[in-house]
């Protein structure tokens, strides 16, 4: 067995999971990725970021699997060559844009290659540009041409309650025409209905010929819950909300305290060689499940759930 529940692939979120709040990929995270590779377990990443905004992670993590940007809106190879993409229906894109603007949020539009904003000085634009390592293209307004190429529409506000309220209204209005998720407390992402992290699990399962139950997932935001449900072992970061943690099998430390590295070593790799009685090759036990909860693997000795 290669790891907990014979895991063959770990699918990790990026912001809030792999990197710190300052967007740093730590040496411990890099070392954990090397340990995964050494154990014969693949690593893949998925994010609300555009694929270009994940390119700086490919070499330090030695990624060999497809990556999923825009929550699964675009799949790319490690060299960023496109595998597949899901563009929003133009009418749905217009409806989403108008709804978000009417709710008082700013709007960004992403195509597979370009990021458009109306005001370079608007909240979070500079921070996002620093994070993804490329600049937005400023346009006076969003046209039909922009909407026809939209892979992701983002509602932006520093008022998390406003974002949450817009989330509910967008879900109700758009229904099955789009996926609506909060990728950050200040971002509301609208993508194609097949562009969600649950679909990332099933797509990677097909592309890599790995059963979904052998795919472990790790993340911190509500948009990560769908991949928790589709994969096997699911791990929530310590910095996740209680609602997100409740949907995972296990909880690790925060992204500020090497939660990703701890999860790889304690929940993926260690159970392959350690059991409660110390017998090599046995799995760590699964804790009892309360009604309505998913079963959660017990944490290593001395580790308490957050």
C-alpha positions in Angstrom: 0.0 0.0 0.0 1.4 3.5 -0.9 -0.5 5.5 1.8 -3.7 6.1 3.6 -6.5 4.0 1.9 -3.9 3.2 -0.9 -3.9 6.9 -2.1 -2.3 7.3 -5.5 -3.0 11.0 -6.1 -3.2 14.0 -3.8 -5.2 16.9 -5.2 -4.4 20.2 -3.4 -5.9 23.6 -3.5 -3.4 26.5 -3.7 -4.3 29.6 -1.8 -4.9 29.0 1.8 -3.6 25.4 1.5 -0.3 25.0 -0.4 0.9 28.6 0.2 0.9 30.9 3.2 -1.1 34.1 3.5 1.9 35.9 1.9 1.7 33.4 -1.0 4.9 31.7 0.0 5.5 28.0 -0.9 7.6 26.9 2.1 10.5 24.6 2.1 8.5 22.2 4.2 5.8 22.1 1.5 8.3 21.4 -1.2 9.9 18.6 0.9 6.5 17.0 1.5 5.9 17.0 -2.3 9.2 15.3 -2.8 8.3 12.7 -0.2 5.0 12.1 -2.0 6.8 11.5 -5.3 9.3 9.3 -3.6 6.4 7.1 -2.3 5.0 6.8 -5.8 2.1 9.1 -5.1 1.3 11.8 -7.6 0.5 15.4 -6.8 -1.9 17.7 -8.7 -3.1 21.2 -8.0 -6.4 23.1 -8.6 -7.3 26.7 -7.9 -9.5 29.5 -8.8 -6.4 31.1 -10.2 -5.8 31.2 -14.0 -3.3 28.5 -15.2 -0.7 31.2 -15.7 -1.1 32.1 -12.1 -0.1 28.6 -11.0 3.0 28.3 -13.3 5.4 29.3 -10.6 4.5 26.2 -8.6 5.3 23.6 -11.3 9.0 23.4 -11.0 9.4 23.6 -7.1 6.7 20.9 -6.7 8.0 18.9 -9.6 4.5 18.6 -10.9 3.9 16.0 -13.7 0.1 15.8 -13.6 -2.5 18.1 -15.3 -3.4 21.2 -13.3 -6.9 22.7 -13.1 -7.2 26.5 -13.2 -10.4 28.5 -12.7 -11.8 25.8 -10.4 -11.7 23.3 -13.3 -12.6 25.8 -16.1 -9.3 25.1 -17.8 -7.0 22.0 -17.6 -3.4 22.4 -18.7 -0.3 20.2 -18.8 2.7 21.2 -16.6 4.1 23.2 -19.6 0.7 25.1 -19.6 -0.4 23.6 -23.0 -4.2 23.4 -22.8 -6.0 20.1 -22.4 -9.5 21.4 -22.2 -11.6 24.4 -21.3 -15.1 25.3 -20.4 -16.4 28.7 -21.5 -19.5 30.2 -20.0 -22.6 30.5 -22.2 -22.5 34.3 -23.2 -26.1 34.9 -22.1 -25.3 33.3 -18.7 -22.1 35.3 -18.5 -24.0 38.5 -19.1 -26.7 37.6 -16.5 -24.0 36.8 -13.9 -22.1 40.1 -14.6 -25.2 42.2 -14.3 -26.4 40.5 -11.2 -23.0 40.9 -9.5 -22.9 44.6 -10.4 -26.4 45.2 -9.2 -25.5 43.7 -5.9 -22.8 46.3 -5.5 -19.7 44.2 -6.1 -16.9 44.9 -8.7 -16.6 42.5 -11.6 -13.6 40.9 -13.3 -13.7 38.7 -16.3 -11.2 36.0 -17.2 -10.8 34.3 -20.6 -8.4 31.3 -20.8 -5.6 33.7 -21.6 -6.6 37.2 -20.4 -7.8 39.0 -17.3 -10.0 42.1 -17.8 -10.8 44.8 -15.2 -12.4 48.2 -15.5 -10.3 49.9 -12.9 -6.7 49.0 -12.1 -6.9 50.8 -8.8 -10.0 48.8 -7.7 -9.8 46.6 -4.5 -7.7 43.5 -4.8 -6.5 44.1 -8.4 -2.9 44.9 -7.4 -2.8 42.1 -4.9 -4.1 39.6 -7.5 -1.6 40.8 -10.1 1.2 40.2 -7.5 -0.2 36.8 -6.7 -0.6 35.5 -10.3 2.5 37.3 -11.6 0.8 39.1 -14.6 -1.2 42.2 -15.0 -4.9 42.7 -15.8 -5.9 44.4 -19.1 -8.0 47.5 -18.3 -11.1 48.1 -20.4 -13.6 50.9 -20.2 -16.5 48.4 -20.1 -17.2 44.7 -20.7 -18.5 44.0 -24.2 -20.1 41.1 -25.9 -16.7 40.1 -27.1 -15.4 39.8 -23.6 -18.4 37.8 -22.4 -18.2 35.4 -25.4 -14.7 34.4 -24.1 -15.5 34.3 -20.4 -14.2 31.3 -18.5 -14.7 32.9 -15.1 -16.5 35.9 -13.8 -15.4 37.2 -10.4 -17.4 39.4 -8.0 -15.1 41.3 -5.7 -15.9 43.1 -2.4 -14.2 43.6 0.9 -17.6 43.1 2.6 -17.8 39.3 3.2 -21.5 39.5 4.1 -22.2 41.2 0.8 -20.3 38.5 -1.1 -22.2 35.8 0.8 -25.5 37.4 0.0 -24.6 37.7 -3.7 -23.5 34.0 -3.6 -27.0 33.0 -2.6 -28.8 35.2 -5.1 -26.5 34.1 -7.9 -27.0 30.4 -7.2 -30.8 31.0 -7.2 -30.8 33.0 -10.4 -28.3 31.0 -12.4 -29.3 27.5 -11.2 -27.7 24.8 -13.3 -26.4 27.2 -15.9 -23.3 28.0 -13.9 -21.1 26.9 -10.9 -21.1 29.6 -8.2 -18.5 29.4 -5.4 -16.6 31.6 -3.0 -12.9 31.0 -3.6 -12.0 33.7 -1.0 -14.1 35.6 1.5 -13.8 38.6 -0.9 -14.2 36.7 -4.2 -17.3 35.1 -5.8 -16.5 32.9 -8.8 -18.9 32.1 -11.5 -17.8 29.4 -14.0 -19.3 26.9 -16.4 -21.4 24.3 -14.6 -18.8 21.6 -15.3 -16.1 23.9 -13.9 -16.0 23.0 -10.2 -13.5 21.1 -8.1 -15.7 18.1 -7.8 -15.5 17.7 -11.5 -11.7 18.2 -11.2 -11.6 15.0 -9.2 -13.6 13.0 -11.7 -11.7 14.5 -14.7 -8.3 13.6 -13.2 -9.6 10.2 -12.4 -10.3 9.7 -16.0 -7.2 11.3 -17.4 -4.8 9.4 -15.0 -6.8 6.2 -14.7 -7.0 6.5 -10.9 -10.2 5.6 -9.1 -11.7 8.6 -7.3 -11.5 6.7 -4.0 -7.7 6.7 -4.4 -7.6 10.5 -4.7 -7.0 12.4 -1.5 -8.1 16.1 -1.5 -7.0 19.0 0.7 -8.4 22.5 0.8 -9.7 25.3 2.9 -12.6 27.1 1.2 -16.3 26.3 0.4 -15.3 25.7 -3.2 -13.1 22.8 -2.0 -16.1 20.9 -0.5 -17.2 19.5 -3.9 -13.8 17.8 -4.3 -14.0 16.5 -0.7 -17.3 14.8 -1.7 -16.0 13.3 -5.0 -12.6 12.0 -3.8 -11.5 9.5 -1.2 -9.7 10.9 1.9 -10.5 14.6 2.4 -8.5 16.9 4.5 -9.5 20.4 5.6 -6.9 23.0 6.5 -6.8 24.4 10.1 -7.6 27.9 8.7 -10.8 26.6 7.1 -14.2 27.6 8.5 -16.0 25.2 10.8 -18.5 24.5 8.0 -15.7 23.4 5.7 -14.0 21.3 8.3 -17.3 19.5 9.0 -17.3 18.2 5.4 -13.8 16.7 5.6 -12.6 13.3 7.0 -9.7 15.0 8.8 -8.3 18.4 9.8 -4.7 19.4 9.6 -2.9 22.6 10.9 -3.2 26.0 9.2 -1.4 27.2 6.1 0.6 29.5 8.4 1.9 26.5 10.4 2.8 24.0 7.7 -0.6 22.3 7.5 0.0 20.9 4.0 3.3 19.3 4.9 1.8 17.9 8.2 -1.1 16.4 6.3 1.1 14.7 3.8 3.4 13.2 6.4 0.8 12.4 9.1 -2.3 11.5 7.1 -1.1 10.3 3.7 2.4 8.8 4.1 2.6 7.7 7.8 -0.5 5.4 7.9 1.2 3.2 5.2 3.8 2.0 7.7 2.2 2.6 11.1 -0.8 1.1 12.8 -2.2 1.5 16.3 -0.3 -1.7 17.3 2.8 -0.8 15.4 2.3 -3.4 12.7 3.9 -2.3 9.4 1.6 -1.9 6.4 -1.6 -1.5 8.4 -3.8 1.6 8.2 -4.6 4.1 10.9 -8.1 3.5 12.4 -11.2 5.4 11.4 -13.0 7.2 14.2 -16.6 6.6 15.0 -19.1 8.7 12.9 -21.8 10.7 14.4 -25.1 10.8 12.6 -24.8 13.0 9.4 -21.0 13.2 9.5 -18.5 11.7 7.1 -16.1 9.2 8.7 -12.8 10.8 9.7 -9.5 9.0 10.1 -8.1 9.5 13.5 -5.3 12.0 13.9 -1.7 11.0 14.8 -0.9 10.7 18.5 -0.7 14.1 20.2 -2.6 15.9 17.3 -6.1 17.3 18.2 -8.7 18.5 15.8 -9.1 22.2 15.4 
